[in-house]
Amino acid sequence: MTHHEAQEGPLLVRRSPDWQGGSGIEITCPSMDIVVFAAAFTDAKKDLEQLLERNLDEADIRVLPAWTLEEKQQLDADVAALAELG
């Protein structure tokens, strides 16, 4: 099965926090468990196209609400907990 055949369903796009206090664009391909992040949508899309080895110009893309403060705080707590384990 090729990457093209495996990729089904919509791509999910949302604004996401970065590690420097800013934000960028996150594109998720749920069917393949792939997430890419970049400062701009075009960069994230290009990165995902390289991973999937196909053009995404006609992909079903769904825009989701930006991360909430609660989601970011939970991620920060999860990362801190992982750091304590290491």
Phi and psi restraints in degrees (range 20) as a CNS / XPLOR table:
assign (resid 1 and name C) (resid 2 and name N)
       (resid 2 and name CA) (resid 2 and name C) 1.0 -85.3 20.0 2
assign (resid 2 and name N) (resid 2 and name CA)
       (resid 2 and name C) (resid 3 and name N) 1.0 167.2 20.0 2
assign (resid 2 and name C) (resid 3 and name N)
       (resid 3 and name CA) (resid 3 and name C) 1.0 -57.7 20.0 2
assign (resid 3 and name N) (resid 3 and name CA)
       (resid 3 and name C) (resid 4 and name N) 1.0 -39.3 20.0 2
assign (resid 3 and name C) (resid 4 and name N)
       (resid 4 and name CA) (resid 4 and name C) 1.0 -62.3 20.0 2
assign (resid 4 and name N) (resid 4 and name CA)
       (resid 4 and name C) (resid 5 and name N) 1.0 -43.0 20.0 2
assign (resid 4 and name C) (resid 5 and name N)
       (resid 5 and name CA) (resid 5 and name C) 1.0 -69.2 20.0 2
assign (resid 5 and name N) (resid 5 and name CA)
       (resid 5 and name C) (resid 6 and name N) 1.0 -32.3 20.0 2
assign (resid 5 and name C) (resid 6 and name N)
       (resid 6 and name CA) (resid 6 and name C) 1.0 -75.8 20.0 2
assign (resid 6 and name N) (resid 6 and name CA)
       (resid 6 and name C) (resid 7 and name N) 1.0 -29.4 20.0 2
assign (resid 6 and name C) (resid 7 and name N)
       (resid 7 and name CA) (resid 7 and name C) 1.0 -78.9 20.0 2
assign (resid 7 and name N) (resid 7 and name CA)
       (resid 7 and name C) (resid 8 and name N) 1.0 106.9 20.0 2
assign (resid 7 and name C) (resid 8 and name N)
       (resid 8 and name CA) (resid 8 and name C) 1.0 -129.9 20.0 2
assign (resid 8 and name N) (resid 8 and name CA)
       (resid 8 and name C) (resid 9 and name N) 1.0 158.2 20.0 2
assign (resid 8 and name C) (resid 9 and name N)
       (resid 9 and name CA) (resid 9 and name C) 1.0 84.2 20.0 2
assign (resid 9 and name N) (resid 9 and name CA)
       (resid 9 and name C) (resid 10 and name N) 1.0 173.0 20.0 2
assign (resid 9 and name C) (resid 10 and name N)
       (resid 10 and name CA) (resid 10 and name C) 1.0 -75.4 20.0 2
assign (resid 10 and name N) (resid 10 and name CA)
       (resid 10 and name C) (resid 11 and name N) 1.0 156.4 20.0 2
assign (resid 10 and name C) (resid 11 and name N)
       (resid 11 and name CA) (resid 11 and name C) 1.0 -91.9 20.0 2
assign (resid 11 and name N) (resid 11 and name CA)
       (resid 11 and name C) (resid 12 and name N) 1.0 139.0 20.0 2
assign (resid 11 and name C) (resid 12 and name N)
       (resid 12 and name CA) (resid 12 and name C) 1.0 -107.0 20.0 2
assign (resid 12 and name N) (resid 12 and name CA)
       (resid 12 and name C) (resid 13 and name N) 1.0 127.7 20.0 2
assign (resid 12 and name C) (resid 13 and name N)
       (resid 13 and name CA) (resid 13 and name C) 1.0 -120.7 20.0 2
assign (resid 13 and name N) (resid 13 and name CA)
       (resid 13 and name C) (resid 14 and name N) 1.0 133.9 20.0 2
assign (resid 13 and name C) (resid 14 and name N)
       (resid 14 and name CA) (resid 14 and name C) 1.0 -155.3 20.0 2
assign (resid 14 and name N) (resid 14 and name CA)
       (resid 14 and name C) (resid 15 and name N) 1.0 155.9 20.0 2
assign (resid 14 and name C) (resid 15 and name N)
       (resid 15 and name CA) (resid 15 and name C) 1.0 -74.9 20.0 2
assign (resid 15 and name N) (resid 15 and name CA)
       (resid 15 and name C) (resid 16 and name N) 1.0 135.6 20.0 2
assign (resid 15 and name C) (resid 16 and name N)
       (resid 16 and name CA) (resid 16 and name C) 1.0 -136.3 20.0 2
assign (resid 16 and name N) (resid 16 and name CA)
       (resid 16 and name C) (resid 17 and name N) 1.0 147.8 20.0 2
assign (resid 16 and name C) (resid 17 and name N)
       (resid 17 and name CA) (resid 17 and name C) 1.0 -70.6 20.0 2
assign (resid 17 and name N) (resid 17 and name CA)
       (resid 17 and name C) (resid 18 and name N) 1.0 149.5 20.0 2
assign (resid 17 and name C) (resid 18 and name N)
       (resid 18 and name CA) (resid 18 and name C) 1.0 -104.6 20.0 2
assign (resid 18 and name N) (resid 18 and name CA)
       (resid 18 and name C) (resid 19 and name N) 1.0 -177.9 20.0 2
assign (resid 18 and name C) (resid 19 and name N)
       (resid 19 and name CA) (resid 19 and name C) 1.0 -84.6 20.0 2
assign (resid 19 and name N) (resid 19 and name CA)
       (resid 19 and name C) (resid 20 and name N) 1.0 1.0 20.0 2
assign (resid 19 and name C) (resid 20 and name N)
       (resid 20 and name CA) (resid 20 and name C) 1.0 -113.1 20.0 2
assign (resid 20 and name N) (resid 20 and name CA)
       (resid 20 and name C) (resid 21 and name N) 1.0 15.0 20.0 2
assign (resid 20 and name C) (resid 21 and name N)
       (resid 21 and name CA) (resid 21 and name C) 1.0 89.5 20.0 2
assign (resid 21 and name N) (resid 21 and name CA)
       (resid 21 and name C) (resid 22 and name N) 1.0 0.2 20.0 2
assign (resid 21 and name C) (resid 22 and name N)
       (resid 22 and name CA) (resid 22 and name C) 1.0 -100.5 20.0 2
assign (resid 22 and name N) (resid 22 and name CA)
       (resid 22 and name C) (resid 23 and name N) 1.0 -153.4 20.0 2
assign (resid 22 and name C) (resid 23 and name N)
       (resid 23 and name CA) (resid 23 and name C) 1.0 -149.9 20.0 2
assign (resid 23 and name N) (resid 23 and name CA)
       (resid 23 and name C) (resid 24 and name N) 1.0 167.2 20.0 2
assign (resid 23 and name C) (resid 24 and name N)
       (resid 24 and name CA) (resid 24 and name C) 1.0 -154.6 20.0 2
assign (resid 24 and name N) (resid 24 and name CA)
       (resid 24 and name C) (resid 25 and name N) 1.0 -162.2 20.0 2
assign (resid 24 and name C) (resid 25 and name N)
       (resid 25 and name CA) (resid 25 and name C) 1.0 -112.2 20.0 2
assign (resid 25 and name N) (resid 25 and name CA)
       (resid 25 and name C) (resid 26 and name N) 1.0 131.9 20.0 2
assign (resid 25 and name C) (resid 26 and name N)
       (resid 26 and name CA) (resid 26 and name C) 1.0 -111.6 20.0 2
assign (resid 26 and name N) (resid 26 and name CA)
       (resid 26 and name C) (resid 27 and name N) 1.0 127.9 20.0 2
assign (resid 26 and name C) (resid 27 and name N)
       (resid 27 and name CA) (resid 27 and name C) 1.0 -117.6 20.0 2
assign (resid 27 and name N) (resid 27 and name CA)
       (resid 27 and name C) (resid 28 and name N) 1.0 126.4 20.0 2
assign (resid 27 and name C) (resid 28 and name N)
       (resid 28 and name CA) (resid 28 and name C) 1.0 -113.0 20.0 2
assign (resid 28 and name N) (resid 28 and name CA)
       (resid 28 and name C) (resid 29 and name N) 1.0 134.4 20.0 2
assign (resid 28 and name C) (resid 29 and name N)
       (resid 29 and name CA) (resid 29 and name C) 1.0 -109.4 20.0 2
assign (resid 29 and name N) (resid 29 and name CA)
       (resid 29 and name C) (resid 30 and name N) 1.0 88.3 20.0 2
assign (resid 29 and name C) (resid 30 and name N)
       (resid 30 and name CA) (resid 30 and name C) 1.0 -59.3 20.0 2
assign (resid 30 and name N) (resid 30 and name CA)
       (resid 30 and name C) (resid 31 and name N) 1.0 -35.2 20.0 2
assign (resid 30 and name C) (resid 31 and name N)
       (resid 31 and name CA) (resid 31 and name C) 1.0 -66.7 20.0 2
assign (resid 31 and name N) (resid 31 and name CA)
       (resid 31 and name C) (resid 32 and name N) 1.0 -19.9 20.0 2
assign (resid 31 and name C) (resid 32 and name N)
       (resid 32 and name CA) (resid 32 and name C) 1.0 -117.0 20.0 2
assign (resid 32 and name N) (resid 32 and name CA)
       (resid 32 and name C) (resid 33 and name N) 1.0 4.5 20.0 2
assign (resid 32 and name C) (resid 33 and name N)
       (resid 33 and name CA) (resid 33 and name C) 1.0 55.7 20.0 2
assign (resid 33 and name N) (resid 33 and name CA)
       (resid 33 and name C) (resid 34 and name N) 1.0 46.8 20.0 2
assign (resid 33 and name C) (resid 34 and name N)
       (resid 34 and name CA) (resid 34 and name C) 1.0 -119.4 20.0 2
assign (resid 34 and name N) (resid 34 and name CA)
       (resid 34 and name C) (resid 35 and name N) 1.0 135.3 20.0 2
assign (resid 34 and name C) (resid 35 and name N)
       (resid 35 and name CA) (resid 35 and name C) 1.0 -131.0 20.0 2
assign (resid 35 and name N) (resid 35 and name CA)
       (resid 35 and name C) (resid 36 and name N) 1.0 131.9 20.0 2
assign (resid 35 and name C) (resid 36 and name N)
       (resid 36 and name CA) (resid 36 and name C) 1.0 -120.8 20.0 2
assign (resid 36 and name N) (resid 36 and name CA)
       (resid 36 and name C) (resid 37 and name N) 1.0 153.6 20.0 2
assign (resid 36 and name C) (resid 37 and name N)
       (resid 37 and name CA) (resid 37 and name C) 1.0 -137.4 20.0 2
assign (resid 37 and name N) (resid 37 and name CA)
       (resid 37 and name C) (resid 38 and name N) 1.0 137.4 20.0 2
assign (resid 37 and name C) (resid 38 and name N)
       (resid 38 and name CA) (resid 38 and name C) 1.0 -154.2 20.0 2
assign (resid 38 and name N) (resid 38 and name CA)
       (resid 38 and name C) (resid 39 and name N) 1.0 167.8 20.0 2
assign (resid 38 and name C) (resid 39 and name N)
       (resid 39 and name CA) (resid 39 and name C) 1.0 -66.1 20.0 2
assign (resid 39 and name N) (resid 39 and name CA)
       (resid 39 and name C) (resid 40 and name N) 1.0 -31.8 20.0 2
assign (resid 39 and name C) (resid 40 and name N)
       (resid 40 and name CA) (resid 40 and name C) 1.0 -130.8 20.0 2
assign (resid 40 and name N) (resid 40 and name CA)
       (resid 40 and name C) (resid 41 and name N) 1.0 154.7 20.0 2
assign (resid 40 and name C) (resid 41 and name N)
       (resid 41 and name CA) (resid 41 and name C) 1.0 -56.9 20.0 2
assign (resid 41 and name N) (resid 41 and name CA)
       (resid 41 and name C) (resid 42 and name N) 1.0 -45.4 20.0 2
assign (resid 41 and name C) (resid 42 and name N)
       (resid 42 and name CA) (resid 42 and name C) 1.0 -60.7 20.0 2
assign (resid 42 and name N) (resid 42 and name CA)
       (resid 42 and name C) (resid 43 and name N) 1.0 -37.5 20.0 2
assign (resid 42 and name C) (resid 43 and name N)
       (resid 43 and name CA) (resid 43 and name C) 1.0 -69.0 20.0 2
assign (resid 43 and name N) (resid 43 and name CA)
       (resid 43 and name C) (resid 44 and name N) 1.0 -43.0 20.0 2
assign (resid 43 and name C) (resid 44 and name N)
       (resid 44 and name CA) (resid 44 and name C) 1.0 -64.0 20.0 2
assign (resid 44 and name N) (resid 44 and name CA)
       (resid 44 and name C) (resid 45 and name N) 1.0 -41.8 20.0 2
assign (resid 44 and name C) (resid 45 and name N)
       (resid 45 and name CA) (resid 45 and name C) 1.0 -62.7 20.0 2
assign (resid 45 and name N) (resid 45 and name CA)
       (resid 45 and name C) (resid 46 and name N) 1.0 -43.3 20.0 2
assign (resid 45 and name C) (resid 46 and name N)
       (resid 46 and name CA) (resid 46 and name C) 1.0 -62.3 20.0 2
assign (resid 46 and name N) (resid 46 and name CA)
       (resid 46 and name C) (resid 47 and name N) 1.0 -42.6 20.0 2
assign (resid 46 and name C) (resid 47 and name N)
       (resid 47 and name CA) (resid 47 and name C) 1.0 -62.1 20.0 2
assign (resid 47 and name N) (resid 47 and name CA)
       (resid 47 and name C) (resid 48 and name N) 1.0 -42.9 20.0 2
assign (resid 47 and name C) (resid 48 and name N)
       (resid 48 and name CA) (resid 48 and name C) 1.0 -67.5 20.0 2
assign (resid 48 and name N) (resid 48 and name CA)
       (resid 48 and name C) (resid 49 and name N) 1.0 -39.1 20.0 2
assign (resid 48 and name C) (resid 49 and name N)
       (resid 49 and name CA) (resid 49 and name C) 1.0 -59.7 20.0 2
assign (resid 49 and name N) (resid 49 and name CA)
       (resid 49 and name C) (resid 50 and name N) 1.0 -39.2 20.0 2
assign (resid 49 and name C) (resid 50 and name N)
       (resid 50 and name CA) (resid 50 and name C) 1.0 -66.2 20.0 2
assign (resid 50 and name N) (resid 50 and name CA)
       (resid 50 and name C) (resid 51 and name N) 1.0 -41.0 20.0 2
assign (resid 50 and name C) (resid 51 and name N)
       (resid 51 and name CA) (resid 51 and name C) 1.0 -65.7 20.0 2
assign (resid 51 and name N) (resid 51 and name CA)
       (resid 51 and name C) (resid 52 and name N) 1.0 -41.1 20.0 2
assign (resid 51 and name C) (resid 52 and name N)
       (resid 52 and name CA) (resid 52 and name C) 1.0 -85.4 20.0 2
assign (resid 52 and name N) (resid 52 and name CA)
       (resid 52 and name C) (resid 53 and name N) 1.0 -11.6 20.0 2
assign (resid 52 and name C) (resid 53 and name N)
       (resid 53 and name CA) (resid 53 and name C) 1.0 57.6 20.0 2
assign (resid 53 and name N) (resid 53 and name CA)
       (resid 53 and name C) (resid 54 and name N) 1.0 44.5 20.0 2
assign (resid 53 and name C) (resid 54 and name N)
       (resid 54 and name CA) (resid 54 and name C) 1.0 -160.5 20.0 2
assign (resid 54 and name N) (resid 54 and name CA)
       (resid 54 and name C) (resid 55 and name N) 1.0 161.5 20.0 2
assign (resid 54 and name C) (resid 55 and name N)
       (resid 55 and name CA) (resid 55 and name C) 1.0 -81.2 20.0 2
assign (resid 55 and name N) (resid 55 and name CA)
       (resid 55 and name C) (resid 56 and name N) 1.0 138.6 20.0 2
assign (resid 55 and name C) (resid 56 and name N)
       (resid 56 and name CA) (resid 56 and name C) 1.0 -109.8 20.0 2
assign (resid 56 and name N) (resid 56 and name CA)
       (resid 56 and name C) (resid 57 and name N) 1.0 17.2 20.0 2
assign (resid 56 and name C) (resid 57 and name N)
       (resid 57 and name CA) (resid 57 and name C) 1.0 -59.2 20.0 2
assign (resid 57 and name N) (resid 57 and name CA)
       (resid 57 and name C) (resid 58 and name N) 1.0 -28.5 20.0 2
assign (resid 57 and name C) (resid 58 and name N)
       (resid 58 and name CA) (resid 58 and name C) 1.0 -110.7 20.0 2
assign (resid 58 and name N) (resid 58 and name CA)
       (resid 58 and name C) (resid 59 and name N) 1.0 16.7 20.0 2
assign (resid 58 and name C) (resid 59 and name N)
       (resid 59 and name CA) (resid 59 and name C) 1.0 -69.8 20.0 2
assign (resid 59 and name N) (resid 59 and name CA)
       (resid 59 and name C) (resid 60 and name N) 1.0 152.4 20.0 2
assign (resid 59 and name C) (resid 60 and name N)
       (resid 60 and name CA) (resid 60 and name C) 1.0 -78.7 20.0 2
assign (resid 60 and name N) (resid 60 and name CA)
       (resid 60 and name C) (resid 61 and name N) 1.0 108.6 20.0 2
assign (resid 60 and name C) (resid 61 and name N)
       (resid 61 and name CA) (resid 61 and name C) 1.0 -113.7 20.0 2
assign (resid 61 and name N) (resid 61 and name CA)
       (resid 61 and name C) (resid 62 and name N) 1.0 127.2 20.0 2
assign (resid 61 and name C) (resid 62 and name N)
       (resid 62 and name CA) (resid 62 and name C) 1.0 -116.3 20.0 2
assign (resid 62 and name N) (resid 62 and name CA)
       (resid 62 and name C) (resid 63 and name N) 1.0 128.1 20.0 2
assign (resid 62 and name C) (resid 63 and name N)
       (resid 63 and name CA) (resid 63 and name C) 1.0 -92.4 20.0 2
assign (resid 63 and name N) (resid 63 and name CA)
       (resid 63 and name C) (resid 64 and name N) 1.0 124.4 20.0 2
assign (resid 63 and name C) (resid 64 and name N)
       (resid 64 and name CA) (resid 64 and name C) 1.0 -103.4 20.0 2
assign (resid 64 and name N) (resid 64 and name CA)
       (resid 64 and name C) (resid 65 and name N) 1.0 161.5 20.0 2
assign (resid 64 and name C) (resid 65 and name N)
       (resid 65 and name CA) (resid 65 and name C) 1.0 -60.7 20.0 2
assign (resid 65 and name N) (resid 65 and name CA)
       (resid 65 and name C) (resid 66 and name N) 1.0 153.0 20.0 2
assign (resid 65 and name C) (resid 66 and name N)
       (resid 66 and name CA) (resid 66 and name C) 1.0 -61.3 20.0 2
assign (resid 66 and name N) (resid 66 and name CA)
       (resid 66 and name C) (resid 67 and name N) 1.0 158.8 20.0 2
assign (resid 66 and name C) (resid 67 and name N)
       (resid 67 and name CA) (resid 67 and name C) 1.0 -54.3 20.0 2
assign (resid 67 and name N) (resid 67 and name CA)
       (resid 67 and name C) (resid 68 and name N) 1.0 144.1 20.0 2
assign (resid 67 and name C) (resid 68 and name N)
       (resid 68 and name CA) (resid 68 and name C) 1.0 -88.2 20.0 2
assign (resid 68 and name N) (resid 68 and name CA)
       (resid 68 and name C) (resid 69 and name N) 1.0 163.8 20.0 2
assign (resid 68 and name C) (resid 69 and name N)
       (resid 69 and name CA) (resid 69 and name C) 1.0 -59.8 20.0 2
assign (resid 69 and name N) (resid 69 and name CA)
       (resid 69 and name C) (resid 70 and name N) 1.0 -38.5 20.0 2
assign (resid 69 and name C) (resid 70 and name N)
       (resid 70 and name CA) (resid 70 and name C) 1.0 -63.3 20.0 2
assign (resid 70 and name N) (resid 70 and name CA)
       (resid 70 and name C) (resid 71 and name N) 1.0 -40.6 20.0 2
assign (resid 70 and name C) (resid 71 and name N)
       (resid 71 and name CA) (resid 71 and name C) 1.0 -63.5 20.0 2
assign (resid 71 and name N) (resid 71 and name CA)
       (resid 71 and name C) (resid 72 and name N) 1.0 -42.8 20.0 2
assign (resid 71 and name C) (resid 72 and name N)
       (resid 72 and name CA) (resid 72 and name C) 1.0 -64.5 20.0 2
assign (resid 72 and name N) (resid 72 and name CA)
       (resid 72 and name C) (resid 73 and name N) 1.0 -43.1 20.0 2
assign (resid 72 and name C) (resid 73 and name N)
       (resid 73 and name CA) (resid 73 and name C) 1.0 -63.1 20.0 2
assign (resid 73 and name N) (resid 73 and name CA)
       (resid 73 and name C) (resid 74 and name N) 1.0 -37.6 20.0 2
assign (resid 73 and name C) (resid 74 and name N)
       (resid 74 and name CA) (resid 74 and name C) 1.0 -66.6 20.0 2
assign (resid 74 and name N) (resid 74 and name CA)
       (resid 74 and name C) (resid 75 and name N) 1.0 -42.5 20.0 2
assign (resid 74 and name C) (resid 75 and name N)
       (resid 75 and name CA) (resid 75 and name C) 1.0 -61.2 20.0 2
assign (resid 75 and name N) (resid 75 and name CA)
       (resid 75 and name C) (resid 76 and name N) 1.0 -45.2 20.0 2
assign (resid 75 and name C) (resid 76 and name N)
       (resid 76 and name CA) (resid 76 and name C) 1.0 -58.6 20.0 2
assign (resid 76 and name N) (resid 76 and name CA)
       (resid 76 and name C) (resid 77 and name N) 1.0 -42.1 20.0 2
assign (resid 76 and name C) (resid 77 and name N)
       (resid 77 and name CA) (resid 77 and name C) 1.0 -65.9 20.0 2
assign (resid 77 and name N) (resid 77 and name CA)
       (resid 77 and name C) (resid 78 and name N) 1.0 -40.4 20.0 2
assign (resid 77 and name C) (resid 78 and name N)
       (resid 78 and name CA) (resid 78 and name C) 1.0 -64.4 20.0 2
assign (resid 78 and name N) (resid 78 and name CA)
       (resid 78 and name C) (resid 79 and name N) 1.0 -42.1 20.0 2
assign (resid 78 and name C) (resid 79 and name N)
       (resid 79 and name CA) (resid 79 and name C) 1.0 -65.6 20.0 2
assign (resid 79 and name N) (resid 79 and name CA)
       (resid 79 and name C) (resid 80 and name N) 1.0 -42.2 20.0 2
assign (resid 79 and name C) (resid 80 and name N)
       (resid 80 and name CA) (resid 80 and name C) 1.0 -62.1 20.0 2
assign (resid 80 and name N) (resid 80 and name CA)
       (resid 80 and name C) (resid 81 and name N) 1.0 -39.8 20.0 2
assign (resid 80 and name C) (resid 81 and name N)
       (resid 81 and name CA) (resid 81 and name C) 1.0 -65.6 20.0 2
assign (resid 81 and name N) (resid 81 and name CA)
       (resid 81 and name C) (resid 82 and name N) 1.0 -39.8 20.0 2
assign (resid 81 and name C) (resid 82 and name N)
       (resid 82 and name CA) (resid 82 and name C) 1.0 -65.3 20.0 2
assign (resid 82 and name N) (resid 82 and name CA)
       (resid 82 and name C) (resid 83 and name N) 1.0 -37.9 20.0 2
assign (resid 82 and name C) (resid 83 and name N)
       (resid 83 and name CA) (resid 83 and name C) 1.0 -64.1 20.0 2
assign (resid 83 and name N) (resid 83 and name CA)
       (resid 83 and name C) (resid 84 and name N) 1.0 -35.8 20.0 2
assign (resid 83 and name C) (resid 84 and name N)
       (resid 84 and name CA) (resid 84 and name C) 1.0 -67.7 20.0 2
assign (resid 84 and name N) (resid 84 and name CA)
       (resid 84 and name C) (resid 85 and name N) 1.0 -30.0 20.0 2
assign (resid 84 and name C) (resid 85 and name N)
       (resid 85 and name CA) (resid 85 and name C) 1.0 -72.8 20.0 2
assign (resid 85 and name N) (resid 85 and name CA)
       (resid 85 and name C) (resid 86 and name N) 1.0 -31.1 20.0 2
